[in-house]
């Protein structure tokens, strides 16, 4: 039996303590979703009743259109961002033109701009286009803010595609579009899924742009969560239920894509 060192025990205890520190608020929130308001503020705390679903039923009954808005906007922004960023990343990797590196750096620099800096210009643009309080405006805005990240990270994965394979396919008569669709994408699928997962999470959790660009019809679910805090009362029971619903789609999406994400995050970790 291997000897257990005090250092290993200390590291394990520190890791468990950090996990507890990070997970405890989320667990407390999830348990609170199954309590009444009185149960949430009771001292000592009471154990939740998992058959009590009134918080979820009230929340969804009044706000399901906004949850649907979040789903539509997030999926639309993710698809649009990936459709535009992957060909761009492929071109920046494989077309050696003057200024390619500078263009790539400029694309990345736009990701560093805080959303608040673009909120007012976007408001004016979409108002003139008649797209205020419209899910189309949110899809365009979310995709625009995530394209720089998607392009830059996709470039690192597309660089892993062997140049010899691309050159052989070109000699066989493949067009650049066929190279991207039939060779580069299949060989980089794990990396592309990883990028799409991050874009999905960023779009799903976005709050500021939705607050500026919507009023009622196109509100997203993060706006709904914030609406339960008023000057006179804080609806902790509804906040807990809404927070559980808010974290479920990213968790489920990540679990479904876990195999690709792990593979994508480790691409390039070992030098050939």
N, C-alpha and C positions, 0 to 999 in steps of 0.2 A: 504493500500500500504506500503510495507516494506521501512524503512528509509535507504537511501543511505548514506553510510559513506564515508568520505573523503579518508580513507585508501583504501577502495575498488576501488574508482575512480582512485586513484594513481596506484594501482596494475594493473588495466585494461589498463591504459595509458602506463604503462611500458611494459606490454605484447604486446600491439599493436605496440609500438615503436620497440620492438625486432623483431616482425614478419615483420614489414616494412623493417628493416635493413637487415634481412635475405633474404626476397623475392625480394626486389627491384633490386639487380643485375641480378637475374634470369629473372625477368620480362623484364628488359632492354635488356638483351641478346635475349630473345624470340621475342621482338618487332623488334630488329635490324635484325633478319633473314628475315624480309619482307621489307627491305630497300636496296637501292643501296649504294655503297661506299660513294658517295657524301652525301646521306641522313644520313648515320651513323655519319659523322663528321661535319654535318652542325650545326651552332649556329645561332639562337635558334634551338632546336631539331624539326624535322618534324614528323608528325604522319605517321605511317607505312601504306603502301598499301597492304592489305591482299590478293589482287589478284596478287601481284608480287611474283612469285614463281621461278624466274630464279636462285636464289641462290641454292634452293633445287634441281632443275633439273640439273644444272651444277655439283653440288656435287655428286648426285647419279649416274649421267651418267658416271662420271670418277672414282667413288670409290665404287660402289655397291658391287664388289667382296669382299672388305675389311669389309664392313658392314655384309655381309654374313658370313665371317670368324668369326667375333665377336659373331654372333648368334650361330654358330656351336660350337665354343670353349666354350662359356659360358654355353650353355645347356649341352654339353658333360661333362665339368668339374663339373657342379652341380650334374648331375646324378651319375657320377663316385664317387664323394666325398660322396654323401649320401649313395650309395650302399655299400661302404667300411666302412663308419663311423658308421652307425646305428647298424649293427651286432657287431662291436667292442664295442660300447657303451653299448649294451645289455649284452654282455659278462662281461664287467667290472662291471656292476651293479649287475648281478645275480650270477656270479661265484666267490665265496669267496676263492681265492687262495692266497698263500703267495706272497707278492709284488704287489698286485693289485693296491693299493693306490699309490705306488711309480711309477708304470707304467702309471697310469692316470696322475700323476703330470709331468712325463717326456714327455708325449704326449702334454700336455698343454705348457710346456716350449719350445717346438719346434716352436710353433706359435709366440713366442717372437723374433725369429730370423728375422732380416730385410731381405727382398728379395735380396738386393744388395749383401749380404754375400754369397748367393747361386748362384748368376747369373753366375759367371765364372765357378764353377764346373758343373753346369747344361749345360752350353755352351759346355764344353769339352765332357761331357757324350753324349749329343745328337749329337754332331759332329761325335763322334766315331760310334754311332748307325745309322748315316745317316739320322737323323730326324731334322736337322736344317732347318729353314724356312718351317716347317710342322705343320699343326694344331694339329696333334696327340701329338707332343711335348708340345704344349701349354696346351692341355687338361690335360696331365699328370702333368705338373708343377703346373697349377692352382689348380687341385684337391689335389695335395700333400700339398700345402700351406694352403688349407682350411680344410683338414681332421682334424687336431688338434682342431680347433674351433668347427667343427661340432660334433666331438666325445664328447668334454667336455660339450657342451650345450645340446646335445641329452641325455647325462647321467642324467642331472637334470630333464628332462621330463620323461624319462623311470623309474626313481625312484618313480614317482607318481603312477605307475601301482600297484594296490594292490597285495601284495605277496600272499594273500589267493587265489586270482583268478588264479595266475600262479600255485600254489601248487595243486589246485583242477584240473586244466587242466593236470598237470603232472600225477596225480593219475588216470585220465581217459585215459592215454596212449598217450598224445601228446608229440611229440619230441620237442627239444629246438627250432628247426627251425619253427615248427608249432606254438609254443608259440609266437615267434617273429612276424610271419606273420599274425596270426589270432587273437591274443589277444593284444600284446604290441603295435603294430603299430596302429590298430584302436583306441585304448584308448589314444594314444599319437599323433594323427594325427595333431592336432593344433600346438603342439610344433615342430613336424617334419617339417611342412610347414613353420613355422617361421625360423627354421634353414636353410632350403633350400632357402628361400628368401634372407637371409643375404649372403649365399654362392653365389647366383646368382649375387647380387649387387657387392660383392667383385671381382668376376671374370670378370664381365662386365666392371668395371672401372679400371682393372689392366693395368698398363702402362709399368713398368720397365722391367719385364720379357719378354714381347712382343718386347720391344726395343732391348733386347740382343739376343733373340732367333729367330728373323725373319729378313729378308732382303727385300723381295718383295712379294712373292706369299702368304705367311701366315700372312701378316700384319693385325693387328686388327684396329678397328675404332679409338681408342684413339691415335694411332700412326698417323693416317691420320689427326686428329685435330691438332696435334703438327706440322705437316708438312706445315701448312699454315703460319707459322712464319719463315721467312727467313731473311737473313742478309740485304737484300735490301728493303723488303716490308712485311707488315703484312696484310693479306687478311681478314679484319675484317668481311666482309659480309659472306664469306664462314665459318669462325670460328663460327659466330652466328648460321648459318644454321646447321652446324655439331654439335654444342653443343645442339641444340634443339633435333636433332635426337638421340644424345647420351643419353639424360636424359629420353627419352620417354619409352624405354623398361622397365627399373626399375620401373618407375612410374606406367605403365600399369600392370606389373606383381604384384606389391604391391597392387594395387587397386583390382585386381582379387582375391588375397589371403587375403584381408583385414580382413574378418571375422575370418579366422583361425589365422591370426597374432595377432589380438586383444585378442582372446581367449588364444593363446599360451603365450603371454607376461604376462597375468594375472594368469596363472596357478601357484598355490602355493602362491598367494598373500594373501590368507585368510587361516589361520590354521584351520584344521578340529578339 
